Amino acid sequence: MIETPDIERPARDLIEGLARIGSATAVGELSRLGIRDAHLRGITSWTPGKAVVGPALTLQFMPKREDIYRVDEYADPEKQLHRHVLYHTQPGDIVVVDARGHMGSGVFGEMMLTYFKGRGGVGVVIDGCIRDYPKAKEIGLGLWLRGVTPNFHTQTDIFPFAVNVPVACGETLVMPGDIIVADDDGAVVVPAALAPELTRKAGEHVEWEEFSRMRLAAGGDLRKYYPLSEEGRAEYEAWRRTHGS
């Protein structure tokens, strides 16, 4: 049996707090906390309207080298390392895969994704592709991908190398247990240690934006309400005392 490490999952209230803010607010507020760019670039939603937040299980692929990777695809399924990241699944988890941006290897297919969903997984973020997309998109998972392919995971020139290790996904570092915020704008990684502060700051941001949106929709002055001017903030604070959370 291959032994792979599990992850340390964040408190549930952090996940719930981040679920209210969306990827755009998350990446903007993270930049103010010193994380220059937390966006996983080039990876887009293939399940429009789906939004997920959860801790990252990670899977790393590497280029094939014949002396290292000799496993026949179906000779011993348990030696296929990409299965083992799924064995760690707990409800709410997201699998993040460094597939090297490869467009010819389908990291997971319908059956693997069905298993992941059945264990409570909510989404996959893959710097690469899946296969069986016509059926996979109906499973109910959120899918953030570079693309799709008919090929299976080791059919071309990469292979799964490590589970729950630091990975580069969309040119961005993702640590096991970091929190992923993903929606139609894309996927963002929230460093676990910054999640409490981000939740607090982003909650404030969402609230004043709600106020500004109402004022702008009613014909309010953009210069006053976005971002809030001193006059607009005083008005917001008065509104917040009676309407805010």
Order of alpha helices (4+ residues) and beta strands (2+ residues): alpha-alpha-beta-beta-alpha-beta-alpha-beta-beta-alpha-beta-beta-beta-beta-beta-beta-beta-alpha-alpha-alpha
